[in-house]
Amino acid sequence: MVPTRLGDLSVQVCGAGPTAVLWHSLFVDSTTWEQVRKPLSAARRLLIIDGPSHGGSPGPGRIFTIEECADAARAVLTHFGVTEPVDWVGNAWGGHVGILFAATSPERCRSLVTIGTPVHALTRAERPKCRALVAAYRLTGPMRSLVNAVTDALLGPRSADRDPASARLVGDAFRHAARRGMYLAMRSVMLNRPDLTSALRVVSAPTLVVAGADDSMWTPDRARAAAALPSRGACRVVPGAGHVAPLLDDASALAELITIFWRDHLPRSTP
């Protein structure tokens, strides 16, 4: 456990070589990286973080900001003695944190990969549905209908029928989270999500924006527009119908995409 201003964060370490930081999506935890862990750890030393109020990280017991998450990530790097720039790989929420990390600490970010990461704040059309989800969770906790709604949002419609193993993984992570902590995280990360387009514009590190081909909330066209904002941005479209789906639908292809990106832009090992 690593002490930060957002409480202790659970961090798993594996692999060898230059350091890469992995931060997961809202609602789930670091288990969603399991299928890409082995291929990525063959090229990098991975610091796999459970975000506040998720997985093994208890959270601060209050509303928090994406900026505070980036600060917490810096505390993790300091704890592990990481002084060289890192490769950031973030899924949805983790991508938001990575964008701010790269924008505010350019000297510490060697590259940035975002997966299923909308860069705009909630729209007027999206906000009522998200507010209703948060209100229902506050009243009932992770009841079955809410678990199904979350798994379908992250994996695509009818996820339990199409891919029961992935739906179970996502659903279990959501169900097992501490109820008050998850409620505060939903408000912090989803309802209070800032618009990150201005931050993305100042990112100088090589940036890869990954979108699921059938993700209705983060379409390939939106991802391509986002990839045009940083000075060294690129976009790739992979199989998947939700923000987390690219990690699970074809994990080997995603891992290959990331490792090729690292290889093409960056040294294999530190000097």
N, C-alpha and C positions, 0 to 999 in steps of 0.2 A: 504494500500500500504506500502511496506517495502523498504526503500532506500538501494540500493546495488551498487557496482561498475558497474553493468550492467543496471543501471537505476532502477526505482521503479518496484517492482514485486508485482503483485496481489496475495494474499494468502487467501484462505478460510480455516476456522477453524471449525471443528465439532467433536463430539464424546468426550469420556473421557477415561482416563487411560494412559498408556505409549504412548509416542509420535511416530507417524509414518509420514514420509514425502512421498508425492506422486508427481511425476514429469512425465509429459506426453511426447508423441512423437512429433517429428518435424511435421509441417503442421497443427496440430490440437491444442487443448487446454484442459483445465481441464474438459470440458463437457464430455470428453470420460471416465471419472471415475464415471459418474453419477450412472451407474447400480451397481457398487460395493461399492459405498459410504456408504449406510446404513449398510450392513453386516460388513464392515471393521470398521466403526465408533462404532459398538457395542463392539469392542474389543480394540480399540485404539483411542487416540485423533489424528485426522488427520490434518496435514498441507498440503493443496492441492495447489501447486504452478503453476501459469501460467508462463512458461519460457519466457525469453526476446523476444520481438516482436511477442508474441502469446497471444491470449485472452485479458485480461485486462492489460497486461504488455507492455509498449511502446517500450522497448529496448534501447540500448545505442547509436544507430545511427552509428554503426561501426561494423567491423568484430570482433568477440570475440572467445574465446576458451572454450573447455570443462572444463579446469582447472578453468577458471573464473566463470563458472557456479557452480562448486563445492564451490568456495569461496562465491558466492552469496547465496548458500544454507546455508552455515555457518552463514552468516549475518542474514538470516531469523531466524535461531535457536536462535541467540543472541537477536534479536528483541523480540522474544516471551519468552525470559527467560528460554529457554530449556538448561539445563546443563547435564541431563542424556543422555546416548546413545539412539539413535533413530533407528527405523526400517525403512529402505528405500525400497520403491516400485517404480520402474521406468519402463516406457514403451519406448522401443527403445532409443531415445535421453535421456530420463530420466534414463534409465539403464546405459548409458554411464556416465552420471554425477554421478550416484550412485556408479559405480565401482571406479571412481577416488576419490570420497568422502570416501569410505570405505578403499581404499588403503592408502590415505594420512592422514586420521583422524580416525585411527582404534579405538581410545578411544571414539569416538562419534557415532560409528555405531554398533548397537546391532545385526542387521541382514540385509541382502540384498536380495531383490527379483528383478530379471530382467525379463521383458516380451518382447519377440520379439526384442532382443538386439544383433545384430551382434557385435562381439568384434574385428573383423579385420578392417583395413582401406579398402577403396574401391579398388577393384582389377582393373587390366588393362581393363578387359572386361566390368566392371560396370561403370568405370569413364566416357567414352564418352557419354553414355546414360544420366547419371546424369548431365554432363556439358550441354548437349542439353536442358534438362528440365530447368535448371537454366537460360540459355540464352533466352529460349522462354518466361519464366516468366518475365524476365527483360524487354523484348520487348512488351509483350501483357498483362501482369498481369494474373489474374486467369480466362482466357477464358475457355470455356466449355471443350475443348479437354484436357487441362491441369488438370482441376478439375477431369475429368474422369480418367486420368492417375494416379493421386494421390490417388483417392479412390480405384482404382483397385490394386495399389501397397500396400496400407495399409489394404485392406479388402479382396483381392483376385479378380480374373478375374470376369467380368460381375457383379460386386457388386451391381450396380443400379437395375439389374433385380432380383438378388437373395435376397437382403436385402435392399430395398429402404430406410427404416428408418435410418439404420446405414450409408448408403451412403450419405444421406442428412445431417446427423450430421457431418460427416467428411468433406463433401464438403462445408458446411456452415462455419465451422471453418477456412478452407483454404481461402474461398472467402472474409471473413470479416476481415482478417488480413491486417494491413497497408502494402501497396505494397513494399515500400523501406525496411521496417523492415523485412518482410518475405524474400525478396531477400537476404539481408545480413545474415539472419539466415540460409538460404539454403546453402550459401557459407560456413558459419562458421561450421555448424553442419554436413552437408552432404559431401561437397567437401573436407573440411579440417579435416574430422574425423580421429583421430589418431588410430593406432593399440593399442588395450587395453589389449592384452594378457599378457604382462609383469605386468601391474597393477593388473590384475585379479589374477595372481599367488601369490601376496603378501597379498591378502585379507584374513584376519583371521576370520572374522565374518561368522556365518552360512549363506550360500548362496544358493538360489534356482533359477535355470535358467529355465525359462518357454519358450517353443516354440510351435507355432501352427503346427498341424500335417501336414498341406499342405502349409506351408510357404516356397516358393521356394527360397527366399533370405536368410532365416535363418532356415535351415533344422534341423530336430531333431538330425541327426548325428552330425552336427556342434555344436548344443547346448550341446549334451552330451560331446563332446570333450572340450567345454568351461567349463562345470561343473566340469571336472576333474582337472582344474587348481588351484582353491583355495583349501586350506587345508580342508575345511568343506563344499564342494560343492555337490549339488544334482541337477538332471534334471527331469522335468516333461513335458510331451507332452499333449497338450489340443487341442480341436477343433479350427480350424481357418486356413485361407489361406493367411494371411498377418500379418504385425507387430502389428497392432491395433486390428485385428479381435478377439483375445482371450478375450478382454475386452467387446466385444459386442455379439459374437456368443453364448457364454454360460457363462454369467457373474456370475451366481450363483455358478457354478462349480469352476470358477476361485477364487471367493471370499472364498469359502470353502477351496480350496487348500491353499490359503495364510493364513487363520486363523488357519488351522491345523498345518501349518509350524510354525507359531508363538507359538501355544500351545505346540508343541512338543519340541521346542528349548528354549523357553523363558518364563519368569514369566508372569502371566496374568496382574499384576499390579505392580506399583513401590512399594518398601518397605515403 
